[in-house]
Amino acid sequence: MENKPVKSPIITSSLAPRSRVAPVRTQLDPDRWVDVAIDVLAREGVSGLRVEVLAKKCGVTKGSFYWHFKDRRALLDAVLEHWKLGRIRDIEKTTSVSAGNERNQLHYAIELYGANKNRKGMSIELAIRDWARHDPQAAAVVESVDLYRLECTRKLFVAAGMSDAEAKSRSLLLYACVFGLSLMHYGQFDDDLASLKQRIAERIVSN
């Protein structure tokens, strides 16, 4: 009997083991969650900061949120801290000036904060302040930012030659003016708003 080589059985593709590729899971970093939360805060207020809503906007599951944050309160604290640090950096940059140019820098600060060009920034500011009305932690953060802003401009007024008492009153007047204007609709009050704002700034800054 002739010995014939035995052929190995052919494994068809239907029987061949298939390697399973695990689906790629999107994992956002904490900063991304905070950025999205701040966008929602500006439009909907703090009541809009719900984990389910944020996860949907990010295109991920709630599990991704809890990978980075213990709970919703932890996210709220991160949002407050982000806003606080950003405002501190902003006012430091705005009030940073070489000796002898303090008055010009004060005019610049008034113009910058009173311009209302950054509508998103103002929406965030107003949402944070509304939040602070009924949340002690938010209130504490807002107070710390306000005091830091006041102190930075107080130093500018003192450097410009005013007494400490006068510098404090001018600093408070400055912020009362620029933030008050942000809440008002006065476009039809004067035909030359630029000149009007300039006269107001001069009253605040001049001796």
Secondary structure, DSSP 8 states (H G I E B T S, - for coil): ------------TTTS-------------HHHHHHHHHHHHHHH-GGG--HHHHHHHHTS-HHHHHHH-SSHHHHHHHHHHHHHHHHHHHHHHHH---TT-HHHHHHHHHHHHHS---HHHHHHHHHHHHHHTS-HHHHHHHHHHHHHHHHHHHHHHHHTT--HHHHHHHHHHHHHHHHHHHH---TTT-S-HHHHHHHHHHHHH--
